[in-house]
């Protein structure tokens, strides 16, 4: 029996025997975006004199096939892939392959948000920060200095920016990762120090899904992946305007996270519109912002500054509703799917808990660029690291199952 099977799809049975054969018609469909599908075969009986097979395509301009049965989509259309006996060419298995163009990577803009859908169907959203007059300030920070915590201080409201409403999911990470690391990209291929995981747990092997935030990625991985997302958008966005990669070194787009020296020298182009890590100031603004109306709460845990209300230092969200448990995945055995708790006033989920989020900035108390800021605590913790004003930090190459990120971009 000859078994034709796409490793990522349904099995397709094909009889392939020295004396008799069965002519069913297996089919395989995929997009040019997916590009490849591996067909497998087996020849029976096991003691066949010559089990050698030749793979053929009826139209290699549509779908080509290698000598090992790897089918590559070239252009939209239909072709027939055949596995042919070397000794008896009349004995063959066939699979009809239909190649189609993938859907575009789309962006749908509204007044205060942008929704994206990838060619693979993964959706994510950005929230636009309010347009606040230059010179306005907001409360920031709670650094640990000399055995105690410094008081909050006023800093300038960041220039208007867009921040993802949720942490980067493993689903989105993996789709971009697979596209970026495809060897057919040639000189523009990406490489990563870490493959990422579906969130993390405390060792209990708890079932997790692709909707969990990606975990076990270091800072270098995060900035390189942001560039990959930008180039993925540019390659598949149809007639939309392309974006400029943000994280570069010496004017060159950084496509590998395996060279820490190159990554820590990364520039963050202020005018570039591509995807990037947020700054620590953008992150904290989104965690604290409460709008122009006085919050309704049983206790006054807010500050009025230049006509806008901001949360005092505490777990993100518990000004709008008493009880941080509504908002945070804290002190749990594992991560949770993103958006499984309520958003804060800004519209962002998981600003406290779930995974700890890398920001672009070096640690504010240290000049070493090998150390970068982390925000928002994590699923394993229930301590000061969950507070919106707390800046943690670690080395750029550090990998932890509770370390992930969310993305930002300029409007």
TORTI-530698 format. One record per residue (C-alpha): residue number from 1; residue in three letters; x negated, y, z. Coordinates in Angstrom, 2 decimals. Layout:
residues N
R     k     r         X         Y         Z
R   NUM   Ala         X         Y         Z
...
end
This chain:
residues 411
R     k     r         X         Y         Z
R     1   Unk      0.00      0.00      0.00
R     2   Unk     -1.19      3.47     -0.85
R     3   Unk     -0.22      6.12      1.69
R     4   Unk     -0.15      9.71      0.47
R     5   Unk      0.09     12.05      3.42
R     6   Unk     -0.31     15.76      4.05
R     7   Unk     -2.06     16.00      7.41
R     8   Unk      0.01     19.01      8.42
R     9   Unk      3.35     17.80      7.05
R    10   Unk      5.51     14.77      6.49
R    11   Unk      4.14     11.43      5.40
R    12   Unk      4.66     10.40      1.77
R    13   Unk      4.69      6.63      1.12
R    14   Unk      3.29      5.18     -2.04
R    15   Unk      2.84      1.52     -2.91
R    16   Unk     -0.58      0.83     -4.42
R    17   Unk     -1.26     -2.87     -4.94
R    18   Unk     -3.42     -4.79     -7.33
R    19   Unk     -0.43     -6.69     -8.74
R    20   Unk      2.59     -4.45     -8.25
R    21   Unk      3.41     -0.84     -7.45
R    22   Unk      6.39      1.25     -6.46
R    23   Unk      7.04      4.64     -8.08
R    24   Unk      8.70      6.87     -5.49
R    25   Unk      8.09     10.63     -5.88
R    26   Unk      6.53     12.27     -2.82
R    27   Unk      6.38     16.06     -2.87
R    28   Unk      4.23     18.69     -1.21
R    29   Unk      4.93     22.40     -1.06
R    30   Unk      2.75     25.16      0.32
R    31   Unk      1.83     28.76     -0.35
R    32   Unk     -1.29     30.27     -1.82
R    33   Unk     -1.82     31.75      1.67
R    34   Unk     -2.06     28.27      3.16
R    35   Unk     -4.27     27.21      0.24
R    36   Unk     -5.13     23.68      1.29
R    37   Unk     -3.54     20.35      2.15
R    38   Unk     -5.30     17.07      2.78
R    39   Unk     -3.83     13.96      1.15
R    40   Unk     -4.84     10.58      2.53
R    41   Unk     -4.60      7.12      0.99
R    42   Unk     -5.08      3.46      1.79
R    43   Unk     -5.44      0.55     -0.63
R    44   Unk     -4.08     -2.90      0.14
R    45   Unk     -4.94     -5.68      0.34
R    46   Unk     -7.97     -4.85      2.44
R    47   Unk    -10.10     -7.26      0.42
R    48   Unk     -9.35     -5.62     -2.93
R    49   Unk    -12.27     -6.10     -5.29
R    50   Unk    -12.73     -2.38     -5.95
R    51   Unk    -10.68      0.01     -3.77
R    52   Unk    -12.23      3.09     -5.37
R    53   Unk     -9.86      5.95     -6.24
R    54   Unk    -10.14      8.97     -8.54
R    55   Unk     -8.13     12.07     -7.73
R    56   Unk     -6.68     14.01    -10.66
R    57   Unk     -4.58     17.14    -11.12
R    58   Unk     -2.23     17.67    -14.03
R    59   Unk     -2.98     21.41    -13.91
R    60   Unk     -6.05     22.52    -11.98
R    61   Unk     -5.17     26.17    -12.61
R    62   Unk     -2.22     25.69    -10.22
R    63   Unk     -3.45     23.05     -7.77
R    64   Unk     -6.90     21.53     -7.82
R    65   Unk     -7.99     18.42     -5.91
R    66   Unk    -11.40     17.33     -4.66
R    67   Unk    -12.83     13.84     -4.76
R    68   Unk    -11.63     13.31     -1.19
R    69   Unk     -8.00     14.32     -1.82
R    70   Unk     -8.15     17.88     -0.53
R    71   Unk     -5.56     19.83     -2.54
R    72   Unk     -6.19     23.54     -3.06
R    73   Unk     -3.48     25.94     -4.14
R    74   Unk     -4.78     28.24     -6.87
R    75   Unk     -1.70     30.00     -8.29
R    76   Unk      2.09     29.73     -8.10
R    77   Unk      3.53     26.81    -10.04
R    78   Unk      3.89     23.03    -10.01
R    79   Unk      1.28     20.34    -10.63
R    80   Unk      1.08     16.58    -10.14
R    81   Unk     -1.76     15.15     -8.05
R    82   Unk     -2.61     11.53     -8.86
R    83   Unk     -4.65      8.91     -7.02
R    84   Unk     -5.82      6.57     -9.79
R    85   Unk     -7.43      3.14     -9.48
R    86   Unk    -10.93      3.20    -10.96
R    87   Unk    -10.57     -0.43    -12.18
R    88   Unk     -6.95     -0.16    -13.36
R    89   Unk     -6.02      3.38    -14.42
R    90   Unk     -2.41      2.32    -15.00
R    91   Unk     -2.07      1.82    -11.24
R    92   Unk     -1.67      5.16     -9.54
R    93   Unk      0.10      7.11     -6.82
R    94   Unk      1.42     10.58     -7.52
R    95   Unk      2.48     13.60     -5.52
R    96   Unk      4.23     16.65     -6.95
R    97   Unk      2.71     19.85     -5.57
R    98   Unk      4.58     23.17     -5.66
R    99   Unk      2.51     26.26     -4.89
R   100   Unk      4.22     29.55     -4.14
R   101   Unk      3.17     33.05     -3.24
R   102   Unk      3.35     33.71      0.52
R   103   Unk      5.54     36.44      1.96
R   104   Unk      3.76     39.73      2.49
R   105   Unk      2.38     40.91      5.82
R   106   Unk      5.04     43.53      6.55
R   107   Unk      5.30     46.60      8.76
R   108   Unk      8.67     48.18      9.61
R   109   Unk      8.38     51.56     11.27
R   110   Unk     10.95     53.19     13.52
R   111   Unk     10.74     56.48     15.40
R   112   Unk      8.91     55.08     18.43
R   113   Unk      7.77     51.62     17.37
R   114   Unk      6.45     49.47     14.53
R   115   Unk      7.34     45.83     13.92
R   116   Unk      4.98     43.51     12.04
R   117   Unk      5.57     40.07     10.55
R   118   Unk      2.65     38.01      9.26
R   119   Unk      2.74     35.78      6.16
R   120   Unk      3.03     32.85      8.59
R   121   Unk      6.15     34.34     10.19
R   122   Unk      4.57     35.53     13.44
R   123   Unk      6.13     38.77     14.70
R   124   Unk      4.62     41.42     16.98
R   125   Unk      5.49     44.98     17.94
R   126   Unk      3.71     48.25     18.72
R   127   Unk      5.10     51.01     20.95
R   128   Unk      4.23     54.62     20.08
R   129   Unk      3.14     56.69     23.07
R   130   Unk      5.00     59.98     23.64
R   131   Unk      3.62     63.10     21.99
R   132   Unk      2.54     65.10     25.05
R   133   Unk      0.98     68.54     24.72
R   134   Unk     -2.79     68.78     24.86
R   135   Unk     -4.09     69.64     28.33
R   136   Unk     -1.54     67.56     30.24
R   137   Unk     -2.90     65.18     32.85
R   138   Unk     -1.76     61.98     34.55
R   139   Unk     -2.89     60.09     37.68
R   140   Unk     -5.61     57.54     37.00
R   141   Unk     -7.88     55.04     38.68
R   142   Unk     -8.54     53.31     41.95
R   143   Unk    -12.18     52.26     41.78
R   144   Unk    -13.83     50.40     44.66
R   145   Unk    -16.79     52.51     45.83
R   146   Unk    -18.98     52.21     48.94
R   147   Unk    -16.74     49.72     50.69
R   148   Unk    -13.45     51.51     49.98
R   149   Unk    -11.08     52.63     47.22
R   150   Unk    -11.36     56.12     45.80
R   151   Unk     -8.15     58.16     45.53
R   152   Unk     -6.30     58.55     42.26
R   153   Unk     -7.57     61.42     40.13
R   154   Unk     -6.08     63.41     37.27
R   155   Unk     -7.36     62.72     33.76
R   156   Unk     -6.23     63.99     30.37
R   157   Unk     -3.31     62.26     28.72
R   158   Unk     -4.78     60.27     25.80
R   159   Unk     -4.16     61.35     22.23
R   160   Unk     -1.04     59.70     20.84
R   161   Unk     -1.62     55.99     20.22
R   162   Unk      0.22     52.73     19.57
R   163   Unk      0.00     49.77     21.95
R   164   Unk      1.27     46.22     21.50
R   165   Unk      4.30     45.57     23.67
R   166   Unk      2.89     42.14     24.60
R   167   Unk     -0.38     40.37     25.08
R   168   Unk     -1.77     38.71     21.95
R   169   Unk     -0.18     35.28     21.67
R   170   Unk     -2.03     32.12     20.79
R   171   Unk      0.32     31.85     17.79
R   172   Unk     -0.92     35.15     16.36
R   173   Unk     -4.53     34.51     17.37
R   174   Unk     -4.57     31.11     15.64
R   175   Unk     -2.99     32.27     12.36
R   176   Unk     -5.54     35.07     12.00
R   177   Unk     -8.41     32.86     13.23
R   178   Unk     -7.68     30.18     10.61
R   179   Unk     -7.47     32.73      7.79
R   180   Unk    -10.62     34.54      8.87
R   181   Unk    -12.80     31.45      9.33
R   182   Unk    -11.90     29.83      5.99
R   183   Unk    -15.22     29.10      4.27
R   184   Unk    -13.75     30.25      0.95
R   185   Unk    -14.05     33.83      2.22
R   186   Unk    -17.73     33.58      1.37
R   187   Unk    -19.80     36.49      2.66
R   188   Unk    -16.72     37.94      4.38
R   189   Unk    -16.08     34.81      6.47
R   190   Unk    -15.65     35.28     10.22
R   191   Unk    -17.14     33.25     13.06
R   192   Unk    -16.13     33.18     16.71
R   193   Unk    -17.96     32.12     19.83
R   194   Unk    -14.74     30.70     21.28
R   195   Unk    -11.65     29.12     19.67
R   196   Unk     -9.20     30.39     22.30
R   197   Unk     -6.57     28.41     24.20
R   198   Unk     -2.82     28.49     24.74
R   199   Unk     -3.05     30.53     27.92
R   200   Unk     -4.42     28.73     30.95
R   201   Unk     -3.53     26.88     34.15
R   202   Unk     -5.05     26.01     37.49
R   203   Unk     -6.06     22.52     36.42
R   204   Unk     -2.63     20.90     36.47
R   205   Unk     -2.49     20.27     32.72
R   206   Unk      0.79     22.17     32.54
R   207   Unk      2.47     22.16     29.14
R   208   Unk      2.06     25.48     27.35
R   209   Unk      3.23     26.82     24.01
R   210   Unk      1.85     29.01     21.24
R   211   Unk      4.00     31.84     22.69
R   212   Unk      1.67     31.99     25.70
R   213   Unk     -1.05     34.64     25.51
R   214   Unk     -4.33     33.47     24.08
R   215   Unk     -6.83     32.76     26.84
R   216   Unk    -10.49     31.76     27.14
R   217   Unk    -11.75     34.50     24.82
R   218   Unk    -14.56     36.91     25.61
R   219   Unk    -14.81     40.62     24.76
R   220   Unk    -16.88     39.96     21.64
R   221   Unk    -14.21     37.55     20.36
R   222   Unk    -11.49     40.13     20.95
R   223   Unk    -13.07     43.00     18.99
R   224   Unk    -14.05     40.74     16.09
R   225   Unk    -10.55     39.27     15.96
R   226   Unk     -9.10     42.81     15.77
R   227   Unk    -11.18     43.36     12.62
R   228   Unk     -9.97     40.03     11.24
R   229   Unk     -6.34     41.04     11.84
R   230   Unk     -6.97     44.31      9.99
R   231   Unk     -8.49     42.52      6.99
R   232   Unk     -5.75     39.88      7.03
R   233   Unk     -3.18     42.68      6.86
R   234   Unk     -5.05     44.35      3.99
R   235   Unk     -5.33     41.10      2.01
R   236   Unk     -1.64     40.19      2.29
R   237   Unk      0.32     43.44      2.62
R   238   Unk      1.47     43.72     -0.99
R   239   Unk      1.61     47.37     -2.04
R   240   Unk      1.29     48.80      1.49
R   241   Unk     -1.56     51.12      2.38
R   242   Unk     -4.66     49.32      3.64
R   243   Unk     -6.11     49.96      7.09
R   244   Unk     -9.75     50.68      7.98
R   245   Unk    -11.53     48.30     10.35
R   246   Unk    -12.29     49.99     13.66
R   247   Unk    -15.07     47.93     15.22
R   248   Unk    -18.24     48.41     13.19
R   249   Unk    -21.99     48.43     13.77
R   250   Unk    -24.14     50.70     11.63
R   251   Unk    -21.18     51.17      9.30
R   252   Unk    -20.78     47.40      8.76
R   253   Unk    -17.62     45.55      9.79
R   254   Unk    -18.44     43.11     12.61
R   255   Unk    -17.27     39.64     11.60
R   256   Unk    -19.05     37.42     14.10
R   257   Unk    -18.71     37.28     17.88
R   258   Unk    -21.73     34.98     18.18
R   259   Unk    -24.21     37.88     18.24
R   260   Unk    -23.59     39.77     21.45
R   261   Unk    -26.25     42.39     20.68
R   262   Unk    -24.37     43.43     17.53
R   263   Unk    -20.99     43.39     19.26
R   264   Unk    -21.99     45.55     22.22
R   265   Unk    -23.35     48.12     19.78
R   266   Unk    -19.89     48.36     18.21
R   267   Unk    -18.58     51.78     17.37
R   268   Unk    -14.87     52.44     17.77
R   269   Unk    -14.01     54.65     14.81
R   270   Unk    -11.71     57.39     16.11
R   271   Unk    -10.17     58.05     12.69
R   272   Unk     -9.83     54.41     11.63
R   273   Unk     -6.27     53.12     11.62
R   274   Unk     -7.00     49.41     11.98
R   275   Unk     -6.25     47.16     14.92
R   276   Unk     -8.48     47.50     17.98
R   277   Unk     -8.73     47.07     21.72
R   278   Unk     -7.13     49.85     23.77
R   279   Unk     -9.20     52.20     25.88
R   280   Unk     -8.83     51.94     29.64
R   281   Unk     -7.09     55.34     29.61
R   282   Unk     -4.54     54.26     27.01
R   283   Unk     -3.91     51.07     28.93
R   284   Unk     -3.32     52.82     32.25
R   285   Unk     -1.16     55.53     30.71
R   286   Unk      1.14     52.83     29.27
R   287   Unk      1.20     51.06     32.66
R   288   Unk      2.12     54.20     34.64
R   289   Unk      4.33     56.26     32.30
R   290   Unk      7.93     56.78     33.56
R   291   Unk      9.30     59.51     31.29
R   292   Unk     10.86     62.89     31.97
R   293   Unk     13.73     61.78     34.21
R   294   Unk     13.20     61.26     37.92
R   295   Unk     13.15     57.49     38.59
R   296   Unk     16.01     55.97     40.57
R   297   Unk     14.40     53.88     43.29
R   298   Unk     14.77     53.15     46.98
R   299   Unk     11.31     54.53     47.68
R   300   Unk      9.29     57.35     46.16
R   301   Unk      6.47     55.55     44.41
R   302   Unk      5.99     58.07     41.62
R   303   Unk      4.18     61.30     40.83
R   304   Unk      5.37     64.29     38.75
R   305   Unk      2.64     65.75     36.55
R   306   Unk      3.11     68.40     33.84
R   307   Unk      6.80     67.55     33.44
R   308   Unk      6.37     63.76     33.25
R   309   Unk      6.75     61.11     35.91
R   310   Unk      4.09     58.46     36.49
R   311   Unk      3.92     55.48     38.75
R   312   Unk      1.68     55.59     41.78
R   313   Unk     -0.84     52.80     42.03
R   314   Unk      1.00     49.48     42.38
R   315   Unk      2.14     46.52     40.32
R   316   Unk      3.37     47.71     36.93
R   317   Unk      7.12     48.24     36.76
R   318   Unk      8.23     48.13     40.37
R   319   Unk      9.14     51.81     40.39
R   320   Unk     12.03     51.33     37.98
R   321   Unk     13.28     48.25     39.88
R   322   Unk     12.31     47.22     43.40
R   323   Unk     10.30     44.01     43.39
R   324   Unk      7.31     43.40     41.15
R   325   Unk      8.45     39.80     40.55
R   326   Unk     10.73     41.07     37.81
R   327   Unk      7.71     42.18     35.83
R   328   Unk      4.67     40.14     36.70
R   329   Unk      3.42     36.58     36.24
R   330   Unk      1.42     36.52     39.47
R   331   Unk      0.13     33.76     41.78
R   332   Unk      1.44     31.08     39.41
R   333   Unk      0.05     27.66     38.38
R   334   Unk     -0.19     28.77     34.74
R   335   Unk      0.39     31.56     32.28
R   336   Unk      3.91     32.10     30.92
R   337   Unk      5.22     32.91     27.48
R   338   Unk      4.83     36.61     26.71
R   339   Unk      7.93     38.77     27.25
R   340   Unk      9.26     36.28     29.84
R   341   Unk      9.51     39.12     32.41
R   342   Unk     11.05     42.56     32.11
R   343   Unk      9.10     45.33     30.34
R   344   Unk      8.00     48.47     32.15
R   345   Unk      9.33     51.91     31.25
R   346   Unk      6.85     52.31     28.38
R   347   Unk      8.26     49.10     26.88
R   348   Unk      5.20     46.94     27.57
R   349   Unk      5.38     43.44     29.04
R   350   Unk      2.92     41.75     31.41
R   351   Unk      0.96     44.85     32.32
R   352   Unk      0.49     43.12     35.67
R   353   Unk     -0.28     39.41     35.61
R   354   Unk     -0.26     36.65     32.98
R   355   Unk     -3.75     37.15     31.45
R   356   Unk     -6.32     39.76     32.41
R   357   Unk     -6.78     42.10     29.45
R   358   Unk    -10.04     43.27     27.91
R   359   Unk    -10.34     47.00     27.14
R   360   Unk    -12.94     48.55     24.87
R   361   Unk    -14.72     50.73     27.45
R   362   Unk    -17.90     49.87     29.35
R   363   Unk    -17.45     49.60     33.11
R   364   Unk    -17.01     53.16     34.39
R   365   Unk    -19.48     52.71     37.27
R   366   Unk    -22.10     51.05     35.08
R   367   Unk    -24.00     52.22     32.01
R   368   Unk    -24.64     48.69     30.74
R   369   Unk    -22.63     48.12     27.56
R   370   Unk    -22.77     44.39     28.24
R   371   Unk    -20.14     44.95     30.93
R   372   Unk    -16.58     45.86     29.84
R   373   Unk    -13.36     46.75     31.63
R   374   Unk    -10.59     44.25     32.34
R   375   Unk     -7.06     45.28     33.31
R   376   Unk     -3.84     43.94     34.79
R   377   Unk     -4.85     41.06     37.05
R   378   Unk     -3.82     37.58     35.99
R   379   Unk     -1.52     34.62     36.63
R   380   Unk     -3.80     33.18     39.34
R   381   Unk     -3.96     36.32     41.45
R   382   Unk     -1.82     38.28     43.85
R   383   Unk     -4.15     41.03     44.96
R   384   Unk     -5.40     44.54     44.16
R   385   Unk     -6.52     43.48     40.65
R   386   Unk     -2.84     43.48     39.64
R   387   Unk     -2.44     47.16     40.45
R   388   Unk     -2.13     49.48     37.48
R   389   Unk     -4.99     51.69     38.64
R   390   Unk     -7.50     48.91     39.31
R   391   Unk    -10.40     48.52     36.89
R   392   Unk    -12.09     45.14     36.96
R   393   Unk    -15.05     44.36     34.71
R   394   Unk    -17.23     41.50     33.51
R   395   Unk    -19.93     40.65     30.99
R   396   Unk    -18.90     40.72     27.34
R   397   Unk    -19.73     37.03     26.86
R   398   Unk    -17.73     35.83     29.88
R   399   Unk    -15.01     33.29     29.08
R   400   Unk    -12.20     32.55     31.52
R   401   Unk     -8.84     30.91     30.91
R   402   Unk     -7.18     33.98     32.43
R   403   Unk     -8.96     36.42     30.08
R   404   Unk     -7.03     37.63     27.03
R   405   Unk     -6.14     40.97     25.45
R   406   Unk     -3.50     43.12     23.80
R   407   Unk     -4.11     45.28     20.75
R   408   Unk     -3.78     48.95     19.93
R   409   Unk     -4.11     51.19     16.90
R   410   Unk     -3.91     54.84     15.92
R   411   Unk     -0.54     56.05     14.55
end
